[in-house]
């Protein structure tokens, strides 16, 4: 596996945080959160890795979304 | 009414706990009736210093089992202790993160990001787990 760039590592770190947040969700709706999260990441899979501005924006957007959805009040998500 | 009852019972329990604790440890210079029957110490002692009971084979087996149940592994026949997550098993980087997280859960440890990014094959995962004293 080639060495990862800083941004790639950030993306994986965000993914890891999302997975950890998924685990805290109620067992019956956890799969929905997982599908949603995975889909959000897959959407931008084909992005050029040199497209720093876009990636940084998406990372910030993802972090903000994670903050919203990880609140314990959010118990389900539409997929 | 209910709250006072609850508070009272908690207070009672707390006092009982405080009273009971020193009594156990007090040496026998008090009258014998105060000395509680001694609980066999061995049963409650966990030997944290003893060597980790995980063997290399056991760790490998558990990781392979975990991968076997992971539905994104494209070719289960390539599942051997030397397989590389990306090259042999056809996992992408996100899947690799998931596998490492699953390994974390399996052995009840937490792998820091930096070390988790360095795990790309079954072998590396086994080595990492074997190096962790608190993995079980």
Backbone of each chain as ProteinMPNN parsed JSONL, in Angstrom:
{"seq_chain_A": "XXXXXXXXXXXXXXXXXXXXXXXXXXXXXXXXXXXXXXXXXXXXXXXXXXXXXXXXXXXXXXXXXXXXXXXXXXXXXXX", "coords_chain_A": {"N_chain_A": [[0.843, -1.199, 0.0], [0.635, 2.178, -0.914], [2.308, 5.004, 0.585], [0.305, 7.07, 2.641], [-1.174, 10.256, 2.007], [-1.342, 13.308, 3.96], [-3.96, 14.33, 3.896], [-5.392, 12.104, 3.089], [-5.018, 10.47, 5.252], [-6.39, 11.981, 7.116], [-8.966, 11.68, 6.139], [-9.383, 8.946, 6.547], [-9.206, 8.923, 9.274], [-11.437, 10.405, 9.961], [-13.374, 8.658, 9.042], [-12.972, 6.555, 10.781], [-13.717, 7.76, 13.177], [-16.411, 8.134, 12.638], [-17.266, 5.489, 12.476], [-16.874, 4.703, 15.115], [-18.744, 6.358, 16.31], [-21.058, 5.299, 15.249], [-21.253, 2.892, 16.599], [-22.282, 3.626, 19.016], [-24.887, 4.038, 18.63], [-28.403, 3.055, 18.826], [-28.968, -0.482, 18.731], [-30.802, -1.46, 16.825], [-31.047, 0.454, 14.839], [-28.567, 0.914, 13.984], [-27.438, -0.076, 11.65], [-28.538, 1.537, 9.66], [-27.297, 3.998, 10.101], [-24.723, 3.242, 9.518], [-24.89, 2.547, 6.784], [-25.604, 5.011, 5.699], [-23.347, 6.573, 6.367], [-21.27, 5.242, 5.059], [-22.126, 5.559, 2.433], [-21.948, 8.321, 2.088], [-19.203, 8.633, 2.126], [-18.48, 7.092, -0.082], [-19.539, 8.535, -2.17], [-17.688, 10.443, -2.882], [-15.523, 9.096, -3.719], [-14.182, 9.018, -6.169], [-12.897, 11.358, -6.393], [-10.242, 13.516, -7.375], [-7.056, 13.138, -5.921], [-5.522, 15.329, -5.66], [-7.084, 17.445, -5.429], [-7.219, 19.541, -3.374], [-8.672, 21.675, -2.129], [-11.427, 20.99, -2.398], [-11.447, 18.523, -1.034], [-10.687, 19.259, 1.524], [-12.816, 20.892, 2.166], [-14.894, 18.994, 2.116], [-14.1, 17.303, 4.165], [-14.355, 18.983, 6.36], [-17.084, 19.404, 6.225], [-17.975, 16.823, 6.656], [-17.076, 16.385, 9.267], [-18.647, 18.192, 10.595], [-21.181, 17.176, 10.095], [-20.942, 14.728, 11.396], [-20.768, 15.627, 14.014], [-23.348, 16.595, 14.338], [-24.947, 14.279, 13.967], [-24.013, 12.51, 15.851], [-25.064, 13.151, 18.236], [-26.844, 12.061, 21.105], [-29.557, 12.321, 20.912], [-30.294, 11.816, 18.331], [-31.68, 9.145, 16.91], [-32.262, 7.633, 14.736], [-31.858, 7.306, 11.174], [-32.686, 8.329, 7.907], [-32.333, 6.275, 5.106]], "CA_chain_A": [[0.0, 0.0, 0.0], [1.466, 3.38, -0.966], [2.193, 5.874, 1.754], [-0.871, 7.927, 2.529], [-0.943, 11.681, 2.223], [-1.974, 13.8, 5.181], [-5.411, 14.445, 3.713], [-5.96, 10.749, 3.055], [-5.064, 9.993, 6.642], [-7.493, 12.691, 7.774], [-10.225, 11.072, 5.716], [-9.525, 7.661, 7.239], [-9.438, 9.202, 10.679], [-12.852, 10.784, 10.072], [-14.143, 7.421, 8.861], [-12.857, 5.799, 12.03], [-14.546, 8.441, 14.175], [-17.807, 7.854, 12.296], [-17.555, 4.107, 12.868], [-16.99, 4.677, 16.578], [-20.014, 6.989, 16.666], [-22.113, 4.339, 14.869], [-21.377, 1.852, 17.624], [-23.019, 4.119, 20.177], [-26.298, 4.184, 18.276], [-29.196, 1.883, 19.21], [-28.613, -1.638, 17.9], [-31.718, -1.738, 15.714], [-30.917, 1.433, 13.756], [-27.134, 1.123, 13.73], [-27.137, -0.375, 10.244], [-28.894, 2.713, 8.857], [-26.22, 4.978, 10.246], [-23.557, 2.724, 8.816], [-25.124, 2.673, 5.345], [-25.558, 6.437, 5.378], [-21.975, 7.048, 6.462], [-20.499, 4.622, 3.99], [-22.543, 6.151, 1.157], [-21.388, 9.673, 2.02], [-17.795, 8.527, 1.756], [-18.368, 6.527, -1.44], [-19.921, 9.556, -3.138], [-16.536, 11.239, -3.298], [-14.404, 8.178, -3.89], [-13.461, 9.25, -7.42], [-12.292, 12.681, -6.36], [-8.787, 13.566, -7.571], [-6.464, 13.37, -4.595], [-4.827, 16.625, -5.657], [-8.122, 18.474, -5.344], [-7.134, 19.799, -1.929], [-9.743, 22.542, -1.634], [-12.667, 20.22, -2.277], [-11.327, 17.496, -0.002], [-10.717, 19.914, 2.831], [-14.202, 21.301, 2.414], [-15.71, 17.813, 2.425], [-13.714, 16.81, 5.498], [-15.005, 19.853, 7.352], [-18.52, 19.134, 6.165], [-18.189, 15.527, 7.299], [-16.89, 16.52, 10.708], [-19.816, 18.898, 11.123], [-22.292, 16.218, 10.052], [-20.725, 13.761, 12.474], [-21.117, 16.292, 15.26], [-24.805, 16.649, 14.419], [-25.602, 12.971, 14.061], [-23.578, 11.676, 16.973], [-25.788, 13.505, 19.455], [-27.654, 10.907, 21.517], [-30.95, 12.534, 20.549], [-30.542, 11.279, 16.988], [-31.723, 7.693, 17.108], [-32.403, 6.896, 13.473], [-31.51, 8.139, 10.036], [-33.334, 7.77, 6.719], [-31.368, 5.934, 4.063]], "C_chain_A": [[0.877, 1.248, 0.0], [1.286, 4.22, 0.295], [1.029, 6.843, 1.574], [-0.485, 9.379, 2.741], [-1.662, 12.118, 3.492], [-3.487, 13.855, 5.07], [-6.066, 13.075, 3.705], [-6.062, 10.191, 4.472], [-6.195, 10.679, 7.404], [-8.828, 12.047, 7.428], [-10.444, 9.752, 6.443], [-9.819, 7.886, 8.713], [-10.895, 9.606, 10.909], [-13.736, 9.543, 9.965], [-14.139, 6.604, 10.157], [-13.734, 6.417, 13.119], [-16.018, 8.14, 13.928], [-18.184, 6.444, 12.737], [-17.743, 4.013, 14.373], [-18.331, 5.265, 17.004], [-21.172, 6.043, 16.358], [-22.353, 3.325, 15.986], [-22.209, 2.308, 18.805], [-24.504, 4.255, 19.89], [-27.07, 2.928, 18.675], [-28.999, 0.739, 18.207], [-29.523, -1.788, 16.677], [-31.585, -0.731, 14.569], [-29.462, 1.656, 13.354], [-26.807, 0.927, 12.252], [-27.455, 0.818, 9.354], [-27.796, 3.76, 8.907], [-25.007, 4.538, 9.439], [-23.718, 2.908, 7.313], [-24.998, 4.128, 4.911], [-24.113, 6.932, 5.318], [-21.141, 6.525, 5.308], [-20.832, 5.284, 2.648], [-21.956, 7.55, 0.989], [-19.919, 9.621, 1.601], [-17.638, 8.059, 0.311], [-18.652, 7.576, -2.51], [-18.702, 10.257, -3.713], [-15.294, 10.391, -3.514], [-13.543, 8.558, -5.091], [-12.775, 10.613, -7.471], [-10.775, 12.587, -6.574], [-8.111, 13.907, -6.241], [-5.673, 14.665, -4.523], [-5.816, 17.786, -5.485], [-8.271, 18.914, -3.89], [-8.313, 20.599, -1.391], [-11.021, 21.768, -1.385], [-12.577, 19.232, -1.118], [-11.387, 18.132, 1.389], [-12.128, 20.365, 3.182], [-15.037, 20.1, 2.845], [-15.367, 17.246, 3.805], [-14.376, 17.65, 6.585], [-16.496, 19.576, 7.413], [-18.837, 17.826, 6.895], [-18.082, 15.626, 8.805], [-18.1, 17.19, 11.332], [-21.026, 17.962, 11.153], [-22.178, 15.209, 11.19], [-21.154, 14.354, 13.811], [-22.638, 16.309, 15.447], [-25.395, 15.28, 14.734], [-25.164, 12.168, 15.27], [-24.289, 12.048, 18.279], [-26.752, 12.371, 19.828], [-29.133, 11.069, 21.167], [-31.294, 11.966, 19.185], [-30.517, 9.76, 17.081], [-31.921, 6.923, 15.816], [-32.099, 7.853, 12.339], [-32.131, 7.494, 8.802], [-32.277, 7.452, 5.666], [-32.086, 5.547, 2.774]], "O_chain_A": [[1.776, 1.365, 0.833], [0.26, 4.154, 0.972], [0.804, 7.367, 0.483], [0.4, 9.699, 3.534], [-2.492, 11.385, 4.03], [-4.21, 13.487, 5.996], [-7.159, 12.897, 4.244], [-7.039, 9.54, 4.841], [-6.873, 10.059, 8.224], [-9.7, 11.884, 8.282], [-11.55, 9.465, 6.901], [-10.582, 7.14, 9.328], [-11.513, 9.216, 11.899], [-14.715, 9.396, 10.697], [-15.157, 6.044, 10.566], [-14.4, 5.712, 13.878], [-16.784, 7.918, 14.866], [-19.259, 6.217, 13.292], [-18.65, 3.334, 14.855], [-18.981, 4.763, 17.921], [-22.149, 5.985, 17.105], [-23.489, 2.952, 16.28], [-22.78, 1.484, 19.52], [-25.292, 4.55, 20.789], [-26.479, 1.862, 18.844], [-28.881, 0.963, 17.003], [-29.064, -2.199, 15.612], [-31.972, -1.034, 13.441], [-29.166, 2.483, 12.492], [-26.006, 1.665, 11.677], [-26.729, 1.088, 8.397], [-27.415, 4.333, 7.886], [-24.354, 5.34, 8.771], [-22.796, 3.369, 6.639], [-24.372, 4.439, 3.898], [-23.704, 7.605, 4.373], [-20.403, 7.271, 4.665], [-19.946, 5.538, 1.832], [-21.522, 7.926, -0.099], [-19.452, 10.455, 0.824], [-16.786, 8.555, -0.427], [-18.094, 7.53, -3.606], [-18.682, 10.621, -4.889], [-14.168, 10.889, -3.497], [-12.319, 8.436, -5.044], [-12.151, 10.97, -8.47], [-10.112, 11.703, -6.032], [-8.523, 14.825, -5.532], [-5.206, 15.056, -3.453], [-5.423, 18.95, -5.406], [-9.304, 18.691, -3.259], [-8.886, 20.268, -0.353], [-11.627, 21.864, -0.318], [-13.505, 19.113, -0.318], [-12.04, 17.622, 2.299], [-12.578, 20.242, 4.322], [-15.793, 20.173, 3.814], [-16.246, 16.766, 4.521], [-14.883, 17.131, 7.58], [-17.095, 19.52, 8.487], [-19.812, 17.725, 7.639], [-18.878, 15.039, 9.537], [-18.535, 16.834, 12.427], [-21.796, 17.958, 12.114], [-23.16, 14.876, 11.853], [-21.802, 13.698, 14.626], [-23.151, 16.074, 16.542], [-26.222, 15.131, 15.634], [-25.861, 11.24, 15.679], [-24.146, 11.364, 19.293], [-27.399, 11.792, 18.955], [-29.878, 10.09, 21.126], [-32.456, 11.668, 18.91], [-29.466, 9.16, 17.304], [-31.768, 5.702, 15.79], [-32.084, 9.07, 12.527], [-32.113, 6.272, 8.656], [-31.42, 8.286, 5.374], [-31.437, 5.227, 1.778]]}, "seq_chain_B": "XXXXXXXXXXXXXXXXXXXXXXXXXXXXXXXXXXXXXXXXXXXXXXXXXXXXXXXXXXXXXXXXXXXXXXXXXXXXXXXXXXXXXXXXXXXXXXXXXXXXXXXXXXXXXXXXXXXXXXXXXXXXXXXXXXXXXXXX", "coords_chain_B": {"N_chain_B": [[-41.546, 11.792, 48.488], [-41.004, 9.189, 47.568], [-38.489, 9.829, 46.675], [-37.126, 10.522, 49.035], [-37.128, 8.068, 50.303], [-35.53, 6.571, 48.581], [-33.119, 8.015, 48.764], [-32.567, 7.592, 51.438], [-32.17, 4.833, 51.548], [-29.939, 4.631, 49.935], [-28.1, 6.032, 51.468], [-27.981, 4.407, 53.697], [-26.916, 2.109, 52.576], [-24.445, 3.08, 51.762], [-23.288, 3.738, 54.204], [-23.202, 1.255, 55.362], [-21.411, 0.043, 53.677], [-19.095, 1.543, 54.201], [-18.741, 0.909, 56.84], [-18.374, -1.798, 56.735], [-16.078, -2.187, 55.257], [-13.511, -1.486, 56.618], [-13.641, -3.351, 58.596], [-13.11, -5.804, 57.537], [-10.451, -5.661, 56.971], [-9.243, -5.268, 59.348], [-6.898, -6.312, 61.756], [-6.75, -9.241, 63.912], [-6.934, -8.295, 66.595], [-9.184, -7.35, 67.752], [-12.248, -8.444, 69.354], [-13.195, -11.779, 68.676], [-15.735, -11.997, 67.613], [-16.143, -9.781, 66.039], [-14.64, -10.108, 63.864], [-14.947, -10.727, 60.554], [-15.865, -13.649, 58.698], [-13.144, -14.86, 56.94], [-12.685, -14.332, 53.565], [-11.643, -16.584, 51.121], [-8.658, -15.571, 49.785], [-7.509, -16.098, 47.339], [-9.425, -16.598, 45.335], [-10.453, -14.125, 44.62], [-8.395, -12.75, 43.585], [-6.773, -11.403, 40.796], [-4.318, -12.222, 38.617], [-2.536, -9.881, 37.406], [-0.002, -9.676, 36.568], [0.716, -11.945, 35.338], [1.733, -13.71, 32.399], [0.511, -12.85, 29.114], [-2.142, -14.768, 27.884], [-2.504, -15.297, 25.292], [-1.855, -17.063, 22.378], [0.203, -17.168, 19.458], [-0.989, -18.632, 17.377], [-3.62, -18.688, 18.177], [-4.393, -16.005, 18.08], [-4.039, -15.501, 15.332], [-5.938, -17.289, 14.316], [-8.316, -16.197, 15.344], [-8.383, -13.716, 14.089], [-8.527, -14.476, 11.425], [-10.978, -15.793, 11.405], [-12.637, -13.671, 11.922], [-12.268, -12.19, 9.607], [-13.327, -13.951, 7.825], [-15.998, -13.75, 8.293], [-16.462, -11.27, 7.366], [-18.144, -9.488, 5.05], [-17.105, -8.239, 2.832], [-14.826, -9.329, 1.888], [-13.363, -10.433, -0.988], [-12.388, -12.847, -2.053], [-12.501, -15.66, -0.477], [-10.857, -17.845, -0.454], [-8.33, -16.978, -0.534], [-7.681, -16.402, 1.956], [-5.316, -16.451, 4.148], [-2.759, -16.656, 6.722], [-0.833, -14.914, 5.724], [-2.027, -13.094, 4.09], [-2.594, -10.029, 2.36], [-4.463, -7.154, 3.05], [-5.383, -5.348, 1.018], [-4.164, -6.169, -1.454], [-4.54, -8.991, -1.648], [-7.055, -9.615, -0.566], [-8.773, -7.841, -1.647], [-9.764, -5.544, -0.409], [-10.709, -2.131, 0.149], [-9.319, 1.077, 1.262], [-11.085, 2.081, 3.155], [-12.44, -0.22, 3.946], [-10.325, -1.537, 5.113], [-9.887, 0.061, 7.35], [-12.221, -0.593, 8.683], [-11.831, -3.317, 9.199], [-9.644, -3.211, 10.927], [-10.824, -1.869, 13.032], [-12.674, -3.776, 13.783], [-10.98, -5.741, 14.687], [-9.915, -4.423, 16.881], [-12.209, -4.409, 18.481], [-12.612, -7.127, 18.856], [-10.406, -7.944, 20.38], [-10.645, -6.36, 22.519], [-9.164, -3.824, 22.75], [-7.751, -0.56, 22.213], [-6.644, 0.808, 19.269], [-4.358, 3.218, 18.405], [-4.687, 5.858, 15.937], [-2.376, 6.203, 14.35], [-0.917, 3.823, 14.508], [-2.871, 2.121, 13.637], [-3.136, 2.815, 10.969], [-0.926, 1.633, 9.947], [-1.347, -1.028, 9.725], [-1.704, -3.464, 7.436], [-1.965, -6.055, 6.716], [-2.757, -9.51, 7.521], [-0.703, -10.672, 8.964], [0.668, -8.423, 10.019], [-1.281, -7.448, 11.695], [-1.517, -9.546, 13.54], [1.052, -9.482, 14.679], [0.937, -6.966, 15.856], [-1.109, -7.323, 17.77], [0.034, -9.316, 19.365], [2.032, -7.865, 20.525], [0.719, -6.347, 22.299], [0.134, -6.065, 25.65], [-2.308, -5.962, 26.974], [-4.23, -7.094, 25.419], [-6.914, -9.312, 24.898]], "CA_chain_B": [[-41.707, 10.606, 49.336], [-40.188, 8.131, 46.954], [-37.091, 10.275, 46.612], [-36.504, 10.414, 50.361], [-36.904, 6.652, 50.57], [-34.357, 6.15, 47.803], [-31.937, 8.624, 49.363], [-32.278, 6.939, 52.707], [-31.613, 3.502, 51.321], [-28.57, 4.802, 49.432], [-27.252, 6.421, 52.598], [-27.799, 3.203, 54.512], [-26.007, 1.211, 51.874], [-23.113, 3.679, 51.787], [-22.75, 3.585, 55.555], [-22.904, -0.159, 55.566], [-20.182, -0.224, 52.939], [-17.971, 2.139, 54.918], [-18.532, 0.181, 58.084], [-17.935, -3.17, 56.484], [-14.757, -2.277, 54.632], [-12.36, -1.619, 57.521], [-13.766, -4.502, 59.463], [-12.484, -6.953, 56.879], [-8.995, -5.569, 56.957], [-8.707, -5.095, 60.7], [-6.298, -7.538, 62.279], [-7.591, -9.963, 64.86], [-6.823, -7.919, 68.003], [-10.544, -7.173, 68.278], [-12.841, -9.721, 69.743], [-13.374, -12.646, 67.508], [-17.065, -11.848, 67.021], [-16.126, -8.707, 65.061], [-13.894, -10.499, 62.658], [-15.814, -11.421, 59.592], [-15.209, -14.835, 58.13], [-12.204, -14.455, 55.902], [-12.965, -14.913, 52.237], [-10.383, -17.07, 50.546], [-8.118, -14.469, 48.993], [-7.083, -16.534, 45.997], [-10.502, -16.558, 44.342], [-10.729, -12.772, 44.172], [-7.181, -12.119, 43.063], [-6.496, -11.644, 39.391], [-2.884, -12.0, 38.468], [-2.3, -9.006, 36.258], [1.385, -9.768, 36.146], [0.977, -13.177, 34.602], [1.93, -13.491, 30.967], [-0.687, -12.904, 28.301], [-2.386, -16.165, 27.559], [-2.771, -15.412, 23.86], [-0.778, -17.633, 21.579], [0.242, -16.66, 18.087], [-1.967, -19.361, 16.556], [-4.976, -18.315, 18.578], [-4.642, -14.669, 17.538], [-4.211, -15.65, 13.887], [-7.223, -17.939, 14.079], [-9.431, -15.28, 15.624], [-8.421, -12.678, 13.054], [-9.001, -15.089, 10.175], [-12.422, -16.02, 11.57], [-13.276, -12.354, 11.814], [-12.248, -11.813, 8.191], [-14.204, -14.871, 7.11], [-17.358, -13.235, 8.448], [-16.524, -9.92, 6.819], [-18.737, -9.819, 3.74], [-16.48, -7.569, 1.685], [-13.669, -10.093, 1.404], [-13.814, -10.875, -2.308], [-11.998, -14.21, -2.365], [-12.229, -16.255, 0.828], [-9.832, -18.881, -0.569], [-7.012, -16.344, -0.358], [-7.576, -16.029, 3.365], [-4.264, -17.172, 4.86], [-2.108, -15.72, 7.65], [0.048, -13.931, 5.089], [-2.731, -12.273, 3.088], [-2.572, -8.571, 2.441], [-5.867, -6.739, 2.967], [-5.724, -4.727, -0.261], [-3.711, -6.907, -2.631], [-5.074, -10.349, -1.735], [-8.458, -9.757, -0.175], [-9.584, -6.897, -2.41], [-10.415, -4.533, 0.433], [-10.179, -0.776, -0.058], [-8.778, 1.635, 2.508], [-12.17, 2.202, 4.147], [-12.663, -1.56, 4.501], [-9.202, -1.837, 6.001], [-10.182, 0.724, 8.622], [-13.266, -1.372, 9.361], [-11.249, -4.561, 9.706], [-8.821, -2.895, 12.099], [-11.757, -1.562, 14.129], [-13.259, -5.042, 14.233], [-9.93, -6.401, 15.469], [-9.934, -3.711, 18.162], [-13.344, -4.86, 19.277], [-12.421, -8.547, 19.159], [-9.412, -8.123, 21.437], [-10.936, -5.28, 23.479], [-8.128, -2.819, 22.934], [-7.938, 0.565, 21.304], [-5.428, 1.013, 18.488], [-4.283, 4.615, 17.977], [-4.773, 6.058, 14.486], [-1.096, 6.077, 13.66], [-0.586, 2.404, 14.385], [-3.914, 1.464, 12.844], [-2.852, 3.057, 9.554], [0.216, 0.831, 9.514], [-1.729, -2.441, 9.639], [-2.24, -3.723, 6.101], [-2.05, -7.479, 6.421], [-3.085, -10.343, 8.67], [0.53, -10.816, 9.749], [0.943, -7.205, 10.78], [-2.285, -7.372, 12.761], [-1.145, -10.528, 14.564], [2.227, -8.962, 15.384], [0.527, -5.855, 16.716], [-1.862, -7.846, 18.917], [0.955, -10.039, 20.24], [2.845, -6.888, 21.241], [-0.128, -5.642, 23.268], [-0.039, -6.881, 26.848], [-3.671, -6.0, 27.515], [-5.176, -7.693, 24.478], [-7.4, -10.624, 25.328]], "C_chain_B": [[-40.804, 9.49, 48.838], [-38.715, 8.525, 46.985], [-36.403, 10.123, 47.969], [-36.211, 8.95, 50.668], [-35.646, 6.179, 49.85], [-33.087, 6.687, 48.429], [-31.536, 7.908, 50.632], [-31.61, 5.587, 52.489], [-30.191, 3.606, 50.795], [-27.629, 5.117, 50.58], [-26.951, 5.202, 53.472], [-26.748, 2.309, 53.877], [-24.585, 1.736, 51.954], [-22.479, 3.481, 53.152], [-22.349, 2.148, 55.815], [-21.59, -0.498, 54.889], [-18.975, 0.291, 53.686], [-17.667, 1.332, 56.167], [-17.914, -1.191, 57.812], [-16.475, -3.217, 56.038], [-13.602, -2.408, 55.63], [-12.426, -2.88, 58.351], [-13.041, -5.715, 58.864], [-10.977, -6.908, 57.066], [-8.393, -5.505, 58.353], [-8.079, -6.401, 61.19], [-7.084, -8.066, 63.476], [-7.429, -9.525, 66.3], [-8.171, -7.588, 68.606], [-11.089, -8.526, 68.694], [-13.225, -10.501, 68.502], [-14.719, -12.41, 66.829], [-17.089, -10.741, 65.973], [-15.448, -9.116, 63.766], [-14.814, -11.278, 61.724], [-15.09, -12.649, 59.077], [-14.348, -14.424, 56.946], [-12.551, -15.151, 54.582], [-11.647, -15.409, 51.677], [-9.844, -16.064, 49.528], [-7.871, -14.859, 47.543], [-8.184, -16.286, 44.967], [-10.709, -15.151, 43.795], [-9.528, -12.124, 43.502], [-7.008, -12.457, 41.586], [-5.034, -11.311, 39.164], [-2.614, -11.188, 37.213], [-0.889, -9.193, 35.715], [1.651, -11.007, 35.301], [1.012, -12.898, 33.103], [0.608, -13.592, 30.227], [-0.895, -14.33, 27.808], [-2.607, -16.366, 26.06], [-1.575, -16.041, 23.156], [-0.882, -17.089, 20.166], [-0.843, -17.304, 17.227], [-3.385, -18.912, 16.87], [-5.337, -16.95, 17.987], [-4.9, -14.757, 16.037], [-5.576, -16.243, 13.577], [-8.387, -16.985, 14.275], [-9.527, -14.206, 14.554], [-8.945, -13.259, 11.74], [-10.51, -15.356, 10.238], [-13.201, -14.73, 11.343], [-13.357, -11.929, 10.345], [-13.191, -12.696, 7.383], [-15.639, -14.359, 7.158], [-17.533, -11.838, 7.874], [-16.956, -10.028, 5.365], [-18.032, -9.16, 2.557], [-15.23, -8.279, 1.19], [-14.071, -10.783, 0.107], [-13.535, -12.36, -2.527], [-11.559, -14.915, -1.083], [-11.123, -17.306, 0.763], [-8.434, -18.302, -0.367], [-6.753, -15.986, 1.09], [-6.547, -16.914, 4.073], [-3.557, -16.158, 5.769], [-1.222, -14.678, 6.974], [-0.71, -12.965, 4.183], [-2.675, -10.786, 3.424], [-4.004, -8.094, 2.222], [-6.226, -6.221, 1.577], [-5.381, -5.637, -1.439], [-4.369, -8.272, -2.755], [-6.573, -10.408, -1.504], [-9.367, -8.756, -0.881], [-10.335, -5.888, -1.556], [-9.862, -3.161, 0.088], [-9.78, -0.182, 1.299], [-9.855, 1.775, 3.579], [-12.448, 0.84, 4.785], [-11.561, -1.938, 5.475], [-9.425, -1.204, 7.368], [-11.217, -0.09, 9.405], [-12.71, -2.652, 9.961], [-10.451, -4.281, 10.977], [-9.711, -2.574, 13.304], [-12.368, -2.845, 14.688], [-12.252, -5.81, 15.077], [-9.84, -5.762, 16.856], [-11.017, -4.267, 19.071], [-13.136, -6.294, 19.75], [-11.479, -8.733, 20.35], [-9.559, -7.081, 22.538], [-9.725, -4.404, 23.798], [-8.483, -1.636, 22.051], [-6.624, 0.833, 20.602], [-5.398, 2.474, 18.047], [-4.207, 4.723, 16.457], [-3.473, 5.721, 13.772], [-0.74, 4.61, 13.45], [-1.611, 1.67, 13.538], [-3.657, 1.649, 11.354], [-1.733, 2.17, 9.04], [-0.133, -0.644, 9.364], [-2.389, -2.702, 8.285], [-2.378, -5.206, 5.799], [-2.349, -8.251, 7.7], [-1.87, -10.479, 9.585], [0.8, -9.616, 10.634], [-0.027, -7.084, 11.944], [-1.92, -8.322, 13.892], [0.033, -10.012, 15.375], [1.827, -7.859, 16.346], [-0.177, -6.373, 17.963], [-0.928, -8.553, 19.892], [1.804, -9.071, 21.062], [2.029, -6.145, 22.3], [-0.342, -6.505, 24.498], [-1.497, -6.983, 27.299], [-4.695, -6.528, 26.513], [-5.649, -9.033, 25.021], [-8.639, -11.025, 24.566]], "O_chain_B": [[-39.976, 8.939, 49.564], [-37.83, 7.718, 47.268], [-35.264, 9.665, 48.056], [-35.163, 8.628, 51.229], [-34.809, 5.483, 50.424], [-32.11, 5.962, 48.613], [-30.36, 7.648, 50.885], [-30.628, 5.243, 53.146], [-29.332, 2.795, 51.141], [-26.529, 4.572, 50.678], [-25.823, 5.0, 53.921], [-25.829, 1.823, 54.535], [-23.639, 0.98, 52.176], [-21.311, 3.112, 53.265], [-21.305, 1.865, 56.404], [-20.76, -1.223, 55.438], [-17.962, -0.397, 53.806], [-16.509, 1.099, 56.514], [-17.057, -1.67, 58.555], [-15.732, -4.139, 56.378], [-12.796, -3.331, 55.517], [-11.399, -3.419, 58.764], [-12.449, -6.527, 59.575], [-10.316, -7.923, 57.282], [-7.184, -5.665, 58.526], [-8.673, -7.471, 61.049], [-7.982, -7.394, 63.983], [-7.754, -10.308, 67.192], [-8.309, -7.545, 69.829], [-10.505, -9.579, 68.437], [-13.531, -9.947, 67.445], [-14.846, -12.595, 65.619], [-17.958, -10.744, 65.101], [-15.673, -8.524, 62.71], [-15.366, -12.323, 62.068], [-13.861, -12.687, 59.026], [-14.807, -13.709, 56.055], [-12.688, -16.372, 54.508], [-10.637, -14.711, 51.759], [-10.503, -15.754, 48.536], [-8.009, -14.04, 46.635], [-7.912, -15.819, 43.861], [-11.097, -14.988, 42.638], [-9.652, -11.051, 42.911], [-7.084, -13.616, 41.178], [-4.582, -10.215, 39.496], [-2.482, -11.727, 36.114], [-0.616, -8.903, 34.55], [2.68, -11.106, 34.633], [0.386, -11.955, 32.618], [-0.299, -14.315, 30.64], [0.041, -15.003, 27.376], [-2.867, -17.483, 25.614], [-0.436, -15.604, 23.321], [-1.934, -16.61, 19.744], [-1.526, -16.631, 16.456], [-4.23, -18.771, 15.985], [-6.434, -16.757, 17.463], [-5.853, -14.168, 15.527], [-6.286, -15.766, 12.691], [-9.327, -16.961, 13.48], [-10.627, -13.823, 14.154], [-9.714, -12.61, 11.031], [-11.225, -15.17, 9.254], [-14.243, -14.695, 10.689], [-14.365, -11.385, 9.896], [-13.777, -12.26, 6.392], [-16.398, -14.508, 6.2], [-18.633, -11.286, 7.897], [-16.235, -10.587, 4.538], [-18.324, -9.482, 1.405], [-14.64, -7.877, 0.188], [-14.988, -11.604, 0.084], [-14.353, -13.06, -3.123], [-10.412, -14.795, -0.652], [-10.515, -17.632, 1.782], [-7.482, -19.024, -0.07], [-5.75, -15.354, 1.421], [-6.878, -18.003, 4.541], [-3.731, -14.95, 5.61], [-0.892, -13.662, 7.586], [-0.092, -12.098, 3.565], [-2.705, -10.368, 4.581], [-4.685, -8.57, 1.314], [-7.252, -6.606, 1.016], [-6.212, -5.851, -2.322], [-4.724, -8.679, -3.861], [-7.28, -11.163, -2.171], [-10.588, -8.812, -0.736], [-11.414, -5.43, -1.931], [-8.68, -3.03, -0.23], [-9.886, -0.836, 2.337], [-9.579, 1.611, 4.767], [-12.664, 0.742, 5.993], [-11.802, -2.562, 6.508], [-9.191, -1.826, 8.404], [-11.109, -0.255, 10.62], [-13.061, -3.032, 11.078], [-10.559, -5.004, 11.968], [-9.406, -2.948, 14.436], [-12.555, -2.987, 15.896], [-12.618, -6.451, 16.062], [-9.708, -6.452, 17.867], [-10.792, -4.554, 20.247], [-13.442, -6.635, 20.893], [-11.721, -9.571, 21.219], [-8.682, -6.945, 23.391], [-9.321, -4.265, 24.952], [-9.406, -1.707, 21.241], [-5.603, 1.06, 21.252], [-6.327, 2.927, 17.378], [-3.73, 3.814, 15.777], [-3.463, 5.051, 12.739], [-0.319, 4.206, 12.366], [-1.282, 0.727, 12.818], [-3.927, 0.747, 10.561], [-1.601, 1.972, 7.832], [0.703, -1.431, 8.921], [-3.491, -2.224, 8.019], [-2.861, -5.575, 4.728], [-2.216, -7.729, 8.807], [-1.984, -10.413, 10.809], [1.113, -9.746, 11.818], [0.35, -6.671, 13.041], [-2.001, -7.957, 15.065], [0.03, -10.088, 16.603], [2.293, -7.802, 17.484], [0.11, -5.931, 19.076], [-1.074, -8.412, 21.106], [2.244, -9.406, 22.161], [2.587, -5.4, 23.106], [-0.942, -7.576, 24.4], [-1.886, -7.965, 27.93], [-5.899, -6.418, 26.742], [-4.849, -9.804, 25.55], [-9.185, -12.103, 24.799]]}, "name": "protein", "num_of_chains": 2, "seq": "XXXXXXXXXXXXXXXXXXXXXXXXXXXXXXXXXXXXXXXXXXXXXXXXXXXXXXXXXXXXXXXXXXXXXXXXXXXXXXXXXXXXXXXXXXXXXXXXXXXXXXXXXXXXXXXXXXXXXXXXXXXXXXXXXXXXXXXXXXXXXXXXXXXXXXXXXXXXXXXXXXXXXXXXXXXXXXXXXXXXXXXXXXXXXXXXXXXXXXXXXXXXXXXXXXXXXXX"}
